[in-house]
Structures are given as structure tokens and as C-alpha cells.
Amino acid sequence: MLRADQSQTESRAFKKFISSMNSDKTVQRYIYGLDKFCEYVSLTYEEILSLDIEDLTTKMEDWVMSMAGLRKSSIRTPLAGLEKFLDVNRKLYHKKSIHSLIKTDKDMGGGGEPFTTLDIQKMLQVTTSLRMKAVIHFMNSLGIRPAGLTDPVLRKKHLIEMPNNCYAIRIYDNTKEGYWGFLTPEARKALDHYLNSRKLNGERITEESPLFATNSPRAKTSHMKNDTLYELLATLYRKAGIERQKVGHRYDKSLTYGFRKRYNTILKINNSVNSNIAEKLMGHKKGLDGAYLTPTRDECFSEFVKAVPDLTINDSERQKLEIAKKDQKITELTVATQKIEQLQSELDHTTKLAEGLAEVAKFNAENPRSQCTPEVISLLEESDRVRTSEDLKNLMSKVHRIIDQRMIE
């Protein structure tokens, strides 16, 4: 919520500030930081710009020092909003002096622990909401950042059918940050169930329908906002009795990034998953591969399916996957065995043909009355045209007939 009046937000300085940013989330975050500083010094946007360098720097230093005890990122984020406003409006200040007051974090920090399979099972057990169940499976299967749900809003048109009862989905569609993510069969089932329930309750589901809709009839948007997601997850974790230890100003298991940490861990510890494509599935840009490695959707999916068993939450679903995997191996072994038997049969036929032709050649070489008769020459030419077992059978019949005739003679 802006603290300046309408005249301030319509000023050229503020419009330049807004125009310098590319995403709505960045705008919200930077306006928040700018407003926090205005509140601290009791000045408007225009009044800040009218301060001289020394006075402005002093006020910024005092503001940063008032946030002592917060983590480095918790200070830099609001400060970035203020600095952006000053920079685009060409207002000078002593940046190095201000940043020197931000101390490096000494503790381990929070948000580093992933959710476990048991944690997620508890979440699913304590909720009857089809939307929440779909959200939990969705975030577990994608390891998605919260912004990926709403920037742009994920809609039904973003879902693409994939083999093995999976979905592909384009995160950050139509942006340079876009990447492919995938839903496990379990996650797809939960999402389909939720979408179908909305349809049965009278909602007209189209390609433009948001994947996760708001439940409030008074909401300004049709999609579930991130703030709502945070509130619902926080309530769910408490209800499920999930242990989250306070580390400094944060918890060891983050509201949303606990899913992302789990997803990353599962991909990285699976040695069969290509590590570079695992980075793509996380939406990371890593080194030269971030710029030059552009795997296709199918190539990404081929690596994702290797992690599906470990990403699956329900024990019975995981058992189904294991059974299906074993059945597939049995089928592959059966096909391979049949192929080997076929090749062995063809080899036996070829061996018999070679033996028969050797008998004919030996007989003609040892028989002084005949060198190579036209009939034998024709037979040798016919052997070059053998392609099927039936061809071989006919040829062998002719070979043995010639041999029998020679024996009689």
C-alpha cells in the first residue's frame, strides 16, 4: 500500500521509477522499500529528492543502522527500492558509506532444510481442500518459486500432455526466464481432480482459466495470489504439526522453498539425472550452460522421469510405479529373448545353408565328370538372393535333391 498521496504517484519522478522495472513483483518489492524509508524519515517522495547529498546520506545511514540485527538480505531488499528511486532520478548520495554499514551474516541462516516425504504426507492428511492438495503436489513436483505461479499467472493452456500420465508446464511463459517443469502422475491426478471439482461446481473451465483460483467472490483477481498461498501454507503447517525451528529471524524450513529444497536435493542426489538438465528443471542459469545449453522439452522430461519415484508422496502410488517399472523390464526382457531366439533360428538356417552349399561344392570338385554344372551355378546364384526362412527352406530342398541325384549316378 502506497503511503504517498495521488499527486505523488502521478509525479514524473515516480513514473520514471515505475518505468525502470520489468516485473510487477519487483515493482511491489521496491515500492515497499521506498515507502518504508519515507515512513522512517516522515517525508514524501519529492521531499526526499530535495534533500542535499549529506543530509540524504545521513538519513539513509540512520535507517540502515535502525535495521541492525536483521539479515543482510532483509536490509538490502528495501534499500534497493530506495536506491532505485534515487538512481533513476539522478539523485546523488554516498552509496559506499551506506553499504559499509550492512554487516555480513554470521549465523547459518534459515530456509536451508527441505521438507521430507513424511512432512508432505502430514500436510495432505490434515486438509480436505482439493485446492490445497493440488497446490502441495504441484509445488512438490515442480520445486517452483512462488513467483512462478503468478508471474505470469499459470493457466490451463500452459498444461501439455506427456507420456506416463504426466503434464509438462511452461514456467515464466513468454519470458527469457522461461523453462519447462513437469507434474508426476500423482501431481497430475490431484490437479485434474481439483479442476474437475471446479467444473462440477459451475465454473466454466477454459484454456484461460487459472490453475489455482481464488475462493473469494470479492477478490479482484480470479487467481490465487501469493499472499493467500503463504497464509494457507502457514496454517497448514501448524495444523499438520510440522516442526520448523527458528533460525535467527527465519525458519529452517521455508514456507515455499522447503518444497524447492526437496526438489533440488532429489534431482542432485540421483546420479542418473543429468546435472546440467537438473539445473534447467530448477530454472537456474548456471555458467556457460545457462546460456548455451538449450535442451528440448522431451530431453528435460527424459531426465525428470528418473526422479518421479522419489518425488512421489503416497506410498501406494510409489508401489504402483515400482510395479509398472518391473513390468516394463519384464516386457523388455521378453522382447529381447524373442529377438535372440529369432536371431538364433536365422543363424541355424544360415549354418545349414552353408553346410549344404559346401556339400555341393565338394561333390562338384571331387567329381571328374562335372566341373560346375549350369544347375549348380543357378543354385549358387539363388543362394545370394535368400532373404527369408522360406527362401532358405526351398534352397536347401534343391541342394539335397542335387546331392541325392549325384549319389545315385
Buried (B, 14 or more C-beta within 10 A) or exposed (E): EBEBEEEBBEBEBBEBBEEBBEBEBBBEBBBBBBBBBBEBBEBBBBEBBEBEEEEBBBBBBEBBEEBEEBBEEBBBBBBBBBBBBBBBBEBEBBBEEBEEBBEEEEEEBBBBBBBEBEBBBBBBEBBEEBBBBBBBBBBBBBBBBBBBBBBBBBBBEBBEEBEEEBBBBBBBBEEEBEBBBBBBBBBBBBBBEBBEEBEEEEEEEEEEBBBBBBEEEEEEEBBBBBEBBEEBBEEBBEEBEBEBEEBBEBBBBBBBBBBBBBBBBBBBEBEEBBEBBBBBBBBBBBEEBEEEBEBEBEBBBBBBBBBBBBBBBBEEBBEBBEEEEEEEEEEEEEEEEEEEEEEEEEEEBEEBBEEBBEBBEEBBEEEEEEEEBEEBEEBEEBBEEBEEEEBBEEBBEBBEEBBEEBEEE
